Amino acid sequence: MMRKACIAAFIGAVFVGAACAGCDSESGKKYEVDIFWQIAGADVCTANPGIGGVDAITFEKVRIEVYDNEEAETSIQSVEADCADNSYTITGLKRGTYWVRVDAMAQLEGDTEPLPYFQAEGEIKAPSKAELPDGYKFALEVGKATVEVRWDFATAGTFCQDFGIEEMDISIADEVVPCNDPDNGPMYVVEDVSWNNYLIAIDGLDADGNAVVRGEYNDGVQFEIKPREYVGNDAIVIILSEI
């Protein structure tokens, strides 16, 4: 009986060993990943965007945020580092893939808080791959915003169907959208709008793609959209009139 039990235990151990042959024996280990950043293609902390009347920006800090993946809304790490260091070591990472965003922060005239005027984001792996001995490079470019656009009609009580409107062509969007979204109503959220001055306009299109109504925000004067702001809460409402 003892010999049979020993044989059974041995066979069991062989199966367990075979099952774990591909296991990560360092699953509990934490890793460090080096990242570095450049602005305008150089190890500098200044930029000359020429946007919104801004000729030069000097960045004191960069904000580094680490996410479990690209779709995650909440970061698992968020720190600030001196921009002039041009590098940072992310610590405490388990083996795996992460998404990182690096924001160069500045507070310009009229801002109520620092904004990420230049940004970059991308994937990293822990531990770092051997082909990246110097860490992951983030090339910071002009930052982006998310903009909520709403629309209404100049004639009270008028709806999309009254003009035969099928879709809306929003000047700052890359696609035409339904005139009346069944879930959100007459609005659309435009993502990844680069910091710049824009004419924000909407053309209401009929089934043949012809514009039958039009409206322009801010009386047709260009409007500055700043980076990583959420411009919403009825801030941009465009009134449409028949063409």
Secondary structure as GFF3:
##gff-version 3
##sequence-region A 1 243
A	DSSP	alpha_helix	2	19	.	.	.	ID=ss1
A	DSSP	beta_strand	31	39	.	.	.	ID=ss2
A	DSSP	beta_strand	46	47	.	.	.	ID=ss3
A	DSSP	beta_strand	57	58	.	.	.	ID=ss4
A	DSSP	beta_strand	61	67	.	.	.	ID=ss5
A	DSSP	beta_strand	77	82	.	.	.	ID=ss6
A	DSSP	three_ten_helix	83	85	.	.	.	ID=ss7
A	DSSP	beta_strand	87	93	.	.	.	ID=ss8
A	DSSP	beta_strand	96	106	.	.	.	ID=ss9
A	DSSP	beta_strand	115	126	.	.	.	ID=ss10
A	DSSP	beta_strand	136	142	.	.	.	ID=ss11
A	DSSP	beta_strand	144	153	.	.	.	ID=ss12
A	DSSP	alpha_helix	160	163	.	.	.	ID=ss13
A	DSSP	beta_strand	167	170	.	.	.	ID=ss14
A	DSSP	beta_strand	176	178	.	.	.	ID=ss15
A	DSSP	beta_strand	187	194	.	.	.	ID=ss16
A	DSSP	beta_strand	196	198	.	.	.	ID=ss17
A	DSSP	beta_strand	201	205	.	.	.	ID=ss18
A	DSSP	beta_strand	211	216	.	.	.	ID=ss19
A	DSSP	three_ten_helix	217	220	.	.	.	ID=ss20
A	DSSP	beta_strand	223	225	.	.	.	ID=ss21
A	DSSP	beta_strand	230	242	.	.	.	ID=ss22
###
